[in-house]
Amino acid sequence: MNREIDQLDRILDKLSTRIEEWDDAQTEAAEAEARLKSQEAMAAKAMMDSGMSAAKAQQEVRAKDEWQEMYLDVQYKSIAAQKVKMQIELGNKYFEAERTRQANLRGIR
């Protein structure tokens, strides 16, 4: 019985760690997206202030290598956060399976 409780505790500890990792990853993704949108808005506004249309300014901003790098950074960070979220979901399923297994063993004894 003690080993079984220890197994559930280990699963819960891993889940707790993953939740913290997910929170960090989500925060990083949100911050990267905010930087991208801010930089995009500032650059487009500067171009529009010089007489360029909004649509043309947006095209010009998004055509720059810097914007593409920032956009990819946002995407990669979002993917990393999603991966950790999937690990949490898998851990939840593993916890439920272990809990069910233990309940079944108690019923057999």
Backbone as JSON Lines, residues from 0, in Angstrom:
{"i":0,"aa":"M","n":[0.82,-1.2,0.0],"ca":[0.0,0.0,0.0],"c":[0.86,1.26,0.0]}
{"i":1,"aa":"N","n":[1.91,1.24,0.8],"ca":[2.79,2.4,0.88],"c":[3.44,2.71,-0.46]}
{"i":2,"aa":"R","n":[3.87,1.65,-1.17],"ca":[4.48,1.83,-2.48],"c":[3.48,2.47,-3.45]}
{"i":3,"aa":"E","n":[2.22,2.04,-3.33],"ca":[1.19,2.56,-4.22],"c":[0.94,4.05,-3.96]}
{"i":4,"aa":"I","n":[0.9,4.43,-2.71],"ca":[0.71,5.85,-2.37],"c":[1.92,6.65,-2.85]}
{"i":5,"aa":"D","n":[3.1,6.09,-2.67],"ca":[4.31,6.76,-3.15],"c":[4.24,6.99,-4.66]}
{"i":6,"aa":"Q","n":[3.71,6.01,-5.4],"ca":[3.6,6.15,-6.86],"c":[2.65,7.3,-7.21]}
{"i":7,"aa":"L","n":[1.53,7.38,-6.52],"ca":[0.6,8.49,-6.77],"c":[1.24,9.83,-6.4]}
{"i":8,"aa":"D","n":[1.98,9.85,-5.31],"ca":[2.68,11.09,-4.92],"c":[3.7,11.51,-5.97]}
{"i":9,"aa":"R","n":[4.42,10.54,-6.52],"ca":[5.41,10.86,-7.57],"c":[4.71,11.44,-8.8]}
{"i":10,"aa":"I","n":[3.58,10.84,-9.16],"ca":[2.83,11.36,-10.31],"c":[2.36,12.78,-10.04]}
{"i":11,"aa":"L","n":[1.83,13.02,-8.84],"ca":[1.36,14.37,-8.49],"c":[2.51,15.37,-8.46]}
{"i":12,"aa":"D","n":[3.67,14.96,-7.98],"ca":[4.84,15.85,-7.98],"c":[5.23,16.23,-9.4]}
{"i":13,"aa":"K","n":[5.23,15.23,-10.29],"ca":[5.57,15.52,-11.7],"c":[4.53,16.45,-12.32]}
{"i":14,"aa":"L","n":[3.26,16.21,-12.0],"ca":[2.21,17.08,-12.53],"c":[2.38,18.51,-12.03]}
{"i":15,"aa":"S","n":[2.72,18.65,-10.77],"ca":[2.93,19.97,-10.2],"c":[4.08,20.69,-10.91]}
{"i":16,"aa":"T","n":[5.15,19.96,-11.16],"ca":[6.29,20.53,-11.88],"c":[5.89,20.94,-13.29]}
{"i":17,"aa":"R","n":[5.13,20.07,-13.96],"ca":[4.7,20.37,-15.33],"c":[3.79,21.6,-15.36]}
{"i":18,"aa":"I","n":[2.94,21.73,-14.36],"ca":[2.05,22.9,-14.32],"c":[2.86,24.18,-14.18]}
{"i":19,"aa":"E","n":[3.89,24.15,-13.35],"ca":[4.77,25.32,-13.22],"c":[5.49,25.6,-14.54]}
{"i":20,"aa":"E","n":[5.95,24.54,-15.21],"ca":[6.62,24.71,-16.51],"c":[5.65,25.29,-17.53]}
{"i":21,"aa":"W","n":[4.41,24.82,-17.51],"ca":[3.41,25.32,-18.44],"c":[3.13,26.8,-18.19]}
{"i":22,"aa":"D","n":[3.02,27.19,-16.92],"ca":[2.8,28.58,-16.58],"c":[3.94,29.45,-17.1]}
{"i":23,"aa":"D","n":[5.17,29.0,-16.89],"ca":[6.33,29.74,-17.39],"c":[6.31,29.84,-18.91]}
{"i":24,"aa":"A","n":[6.01,28.73,-19.57],"ca":[5.99,28.71,-21.04],"c":[4.89,29.61,-21.58]}
{"i":25,"aa":"Q","n":[3.72,29.59,-20.95],"ca":[2.62,30.47,-21.38],"c":[2.99,31.93,-21.21]}
{"i":26,"aa":"T","n":[3.66,32.24,-20.1],"ca":[4.08,33.61,-19.85],"c":[5.08,34.07,-20.9]}
{"i":27,"aa":"E","n":[6.04,33.21,-21.22],"ca":[7.03,33.54,-22.25],"c":[6.36,33.76,-23.6]}
{"i":28,"aa":"A","n":[5.4,32.92,-23.94],"ca":[4.7,33.06,-25.22],"c":[3.9,34.36,-25.26]}
{"i":29,"aa":"A","n":[3.24,34.69,-24.17],"ca":[2.45,35.92,-24.11],"c":[3.35,37.16,-24.22]}
{"i":30,"aa":"E","n":[4.48,37.11,-23.53],"ca":[5.41,38.25,-23.59],"c":[5.99,38.41,-24.99]}
{"i":31,"aa":"A","n":[6.32,37.3,-25.64],"ca":[6.86,37.36,-27.01],"c":[5.81,37.91,-27.97]}
{"i":32,"aa":"E","n":[4.56,37.51,-27.79],"ca":[3.49,38.01,-28.65],"c":[3.27,39.5,-28.43]}
{"i":33,"aa":"A","n":[3.33,39.93,-27.18],"ca":[3.16,41.36,-26.88],"c":[4.28,42.19,-27.51]}
{"i":34,"aa":"R","n":[5.52,41.68,-27.43],"ca":[6.65,42.39,-28.07],"c":[6.45,42.48,-29.58]}
{"i":35,"aa":"L","n":[6.03,41.38,-30.19],"ca":[5.81,41.37,-31.64],"c":[4.74,42.39,-32.03]}
{"i":36,"aa":"K","n":[3.62,42.36,-31.34],"ca":[2.52,43.28,-31.7],"c":[2.91,44.73,-31.46]}
{"i":37,"aa":"S","n":[3.64,44.98,-30.39],"ca":[4.08,46.34,-30.1],"c":[5.04,46.85,-31.17]}
{"i":38,"aa":"Q","n":[6.02,46.02,-31.51],"ca":[7.0,46.4,-32.52],"c":[6.3,46.61,-33.87]}
{"i":39,"aa":"E","n":[5.38,45.72,-34.19],"ca":[4.66,45.83,-35.47],"c":[3.84,47.11,-35.52]}
{"i":40,"aa":"A","n":[3.16,47.43,-34.42],"ca":[2.33,48.63,-34.39],"c":[3.17,49.9,-34.48]}
{"i":41,"aa":"M","n":[4.3,49.93,-33.76],"ca":[5.16,51.12,-33.81],"c":[5.73,51.34,-35.21]}
{"i":42,"aa":"A","n":[6.2,50.25,-35.83],"ca":[6.79,50.38,-37.16],"c":[5.74,50.79,-38.18]}
{"i":43,"aa":"A","n":[4.55,50.2,-38.11],"ca":[3.48,50.54,-39.05],"c":[3.03,51.99,-38.85]}
{"i":44,"aa":"K","n":[2.93,52.42,-37.6],"ca":[2.52,53.81,-37.33],"c":[3.53,54.79,-37.9]}
{"i":45,"aa":"A","n":[4.8,54.49,-37.74],"ca":[5.82,55.39,-38.29],"c":[5.69,55.49,-39.8]}
{"i":46,"aa":"M","n":[5.42,54.37,-40.44],"ca":[5.26,54.39,-41.9],"c":[3.99,55.13,-42.31]}
{"i":47,"aa":"M","n":[2.92,54.96,-41.55],"ca":[1.67,55.65,-41.87],"c":[1.8,57.15,-41.62]}
{"i":48,"aa":"D","n":[2.59,57.52,-40.58],"ca":[2.81,58.94,-40.31],"c":[3.56,59.61,-41.45]}
{"i":49,"aa":"S","n":[4.33,58.82,-42.2],"ca":[5.06,59.39,-43.33],"c":[4.24,59.32,-44.63]}
{"i":50,"aa":"G","n":[2.95,58.94,-44.5],"ca":[2.07,59.0,-45.66],"c":[1.71,57.65,-46.28]}
{"i":51,"aa":"M","n":[2.23,56.55,-45.78],"ca":[1.95,55.24,-46.34],"c":[0.58,54.76,-45.85]}
{"i":52,"aa":"S","n":[-0.12,54.03,-46.69],"ca":[-1.41,53.49,-46.28],"c":[-1.2,52.4,-45.21]}
{"i":53,"aa":"A","n":[-2.24,52.13,-44.43],"ca":[-2.16,51.12,-43.37],"c":[-1.86,49.74,-43.94]}
{"i":54,"aa":"A","n":[-2.51,49.39,-45.04],"ca":[-2.29,48.07,-45.64],"c":[-0.86,47.92,-46.15]}
{"i":55,"aa":"K","n":[-0.35,48.96,-46.79],"ca":[1.02,48.93,-47.3],"c":[2.02,48.89,-46.15]}
{"i":56,"aa":"A","n":[1.76,49.65,-45.1],"ca":[2.65,49.67,-43.94],"c":[2.72,48.28,-43.3]}
{"i":57,"aa":"Q","n":[1.57,47.64,-43.17],"ca":[1.55,46.3,-42.59],"c":[2.35,45.32,-43.45]}
{"i":58,"aa":"Q","n":[2.19,45.41,-44.74],"ca":[2.96,44.54,-45.66],"c":[4.45,44.78,-45.52]}
{"i":59,"aa":"E","n":[4.82,46.04,-45.45],"ca":[6.24,46.39,-45.33],"c":[6.84,45.86,-44.02]}
{"i":60,"aa":"V","n":[6.11,46.04,-42.93],"ca":[6.59,45.58,-41.62],"c":[6.76,44.07,-41.62]}
{"i":61,"aa":"R","n":[5.76,43.37,-42.14],"ca":[5.8,41.91,-42.11],"c":[6.77,41.31,-43.11]}
{"i":62,"aa":"A","n":[7.23,42.1,-44.03],"ca":[8.21,41.61,-45.0],"c":[9.63,41.64,-44.45]}
{"i":63,"aa":"K","n":[9.83,42.32,-43.34],"ca":[11.17,42.45,-42.78],"c":[11.59,41.17,-42.04]}
{"i":64,"aa":"D","n":[12.88,40.87,-42.1],"ca":[13.42,39.68,-41.43],"c":[13.19,39.73,-39.92]}
{"i":65,"aa":"E","n":[13.3,40.92,-39.35],"ca":[13.12,41.07,-37.9],"c":[11.72,40.62,-37.48]}
{"i":66,"aa":"W","n":[10.7,41.03,-38.25],"ca":[9.33,40.64,-37.92],"c":[9.17,39.13,-38.03]}
{"i":67,"aa":"Q","n":[9.73,38.56,-39.08],"ca":[9.62,37.1,-39.27],"c":[10.27,36.35,-38.12]}
{"i":68,"aa":"E","n":[11.42,36.81,-37.67],"ca":[12.11,36.17,-36.55],"c":[11.28,36.27,-35.27]}
{"i":69,"aa":"M","n":[10.69,37.44,-35.03],"ca":[9.87,37.62,-33.84],"c":[8.6,36.76,-33.93]}
{"i":70,"aa":"Y","n":[8.02,36.69,-35.11],"ca":[6.82,35.88,-35.31],"c":[7.12,34.4,-35.04]}
{"i":71,"aa":"L","n":[8.23,33.93,-35.58],"ca":[8.62,32.53,-35.34],"c":[8.89,32.27,-33.87]}
{"i":72,"aa":"D","n":[9.49,33.24,-33.19],"ca":[9.74,33.1,-31.76],"c":[8.42,32.92,-31.01]}
{"i":73,"aa":"V","n":[7.41,33.7,-31.37],"ca":[6.09,33.56,-30.74],"c":[5.53,32.16,-31.0]}
{"i":74,"aa":"Q","n":[5.64,31.72,-32.24],"ca":[5.1,30.4,-32.6],"c":[5.82,29.28,-31.85]}
{"i":75,"aa":"Y","n":[7.13,29.34,-31.8],"ca":[7.9,28.3,-31.1],"c":[7.57,28.27,-29.62]}
{"i":76,"aa":"K","n":[7.41,29.43,-29.02],"ca":[7.08,29.48,-27.6],"c":[5.66,28.97,-27.35]}
{"i":77,"aa":"S","n":[4.77,29.23,-28.26],"ca":[3.4,28.71,-28.14],"c":[3.39,27.19,-28.27]}
{"i":78,"aa":"I","n":[4.19,26.68,-29.19],"ca":[4.31,25.22,-29.36],"c":[4.89,24.59,-28.1]}
{"i":79,"aa":"A","n":[5.9,25.22,-27.53],"ca":[6.51,24.69,-26.3],"c":[5.48,24.65,-25.17]}
{"i":80,"aa":"A","n":[4.67,25.68,-25.04],"ca":[3.64,25.71,-24.0],"c":[2.59,24.63,-24.25]}
{"i":81,"aa":"Q","n":[2.23,24.45,-25.5],"ca":[1.24,23.42,-25.85],"c":[1.79,22.03,-25.55]}
{"i":82,"aa":"K","n":[3.07,21.82,-25.8],"ca":[3.69,20.53,-25.51],"c":[3.63,20.21,-24.02]}
{"i":83,"aa":"V","n":[3.93,21.19,-23.19],"ca":[3.87,20.97,-21.75],"c":[2.43,20.71,-21.32]}
{"i":84,"aa":"K","n":[1.49,21.42,-21.92],"ca":[0.07,21.19,-21.61],"c":[-0.33,19.76,-21.95]}
{"i":85,"aa":"M","n":[0.15,19.26,-23.06],"ca":[-0.15,17.88,-23.45],"c":[0.48,16.89,-22.46]}
{"i":86,"aa":"Q","n":[1.66,17.22,-21.95],"ca":[2.3,16.36,-20.95],"c":[1.48,16.35,-19.66]}
{"i":87,"aa":"I","n":[0.88,17.47,-19.32],"ca":[0.01,17.54,-18.14],"c":[-1.21,16.65,-18.35]}
{"i":88,"aa":"E","n":[-1.82,16.74,-19.53],"ca":[-2.98,15.91,-19.82],"c":[-2.62,14.43,-19.76]}
{"i":89,"aa":"L","n":[-1.48,14.07,-20.3],"ca":[-1.02,12.69,-20.24],"c":[-0.77,12.27,-18.8]}
{"i":90,"aa":"G","n":[-0.17,13.14,-18.01],"ca":[0.05,12.85,-16.6],"c":[-1.24,12.64,-15.83]}
{"i":91,"aa":"N","n":[-2.26,13.45,-16.15],"ca":[-3.58,13.27,-15.53],"c":[-4.16,11.89,-15.85]}
{"i":92,"aa":"K","n":[-4.0,11.49,-17.09],"ca":[-4.5,10.17,-17.5],"c":[-3.72,9.06,-16.79]}
{"i":93,"aa":"Y","n":[-2.43,9.24,-16.66],"ca":[-1.6,8.26,-15.97],"c":[-2.01,8.18,-14.5]}
{"i":94,"aa":"F","n":[-2.28,9.33,-13.89],"ca":[-2.72,9.35,-12.49],"c":[-4.03,8.6,-12.33]}
{"i":95,"aa":"E","n":[-4.99,8.87,-13.21],"ca":[-6.29,8.2,-13.14],"c":[-6.14,6.69,-13.35]}
{"i":96,"aa":"A","n":[-5.28,6.3,-14.26],"ca":[-5.06,4.88,-14.5],"c":[-4.44,4.21,-13.28]}
{"i":97,"aa":"E","n":[-3.49,4.86,-12.66],"ca":[-2.84,4.31,-11.47],"c":[-3.82,4.24,-10.31]}
{"i":98,"aa":"R","n":[-4.62,5.27,-10.16],"ca":[-5.61,5.28,-9.08],"c":[-6.64,4.16,-9.28]}
{"i":99,"aa":"T","n":[-7.06,3.96,-10.52],"ca":[-7.99,2.87,-10.83],"c":[-7.35,1.52,-10.57]}
{"i":100,"aa":"R","n":[-6.09,1.39,-10.97],"ca":[-5.37,0.13,-10.74],"c":[-5.3,-0.18,-9.25]}
{"i":101,"aa":"Q","n":[-4.99,0.81,-8.47],"ca":[-4.9,0.61,-7.02],"c":[-6.26,0.26,-6.41]}
{"i":102,"aa":"A","n":[-7.31,0.91,-6.89],"ca":[-8.66,0.61,-6.39],"c":[-9.05,-0.82,-6.75]}
{"i":103,"aa":"N","n":[-8.69,-1.24,-7.94],"ca":[-8.98,-2.62,-8.35],"c":[-8.22,-3.62,-7.49]}
{"i":104,"aa":"L","n":[-6.97,-3.3,-7.16],"ca":[-6.18,-4.19,-6.31],"c":[-6.79,-4.28,-4.91]}
{"i":105,"aa":"R","n":[-7.27,-3.17,-4.39],"ca":[-7.92,-3.2,-3.08],"c":[-9.18,-4.05,-3.11]}
{"i":106,"aa":"G","n":[-9.89,-4.01,-4.23],"ca":[-11.11,-4.8,-4.36],"c":[-10.83,-6.3,-4.46]}
{"i":107,"aa":"I","n":[-9.67,-6.64,-5.02],"ca":[-9.29,-8.05,-5.17],"c":[-8.87,-8.63,-3.84]}
{"i":108,"aa":"R","n":[-8.21,-7.85,-3.01],"ca":[-7.68,-8.34,-1.73],"c":[-8.76,-8.66,-0.79]}
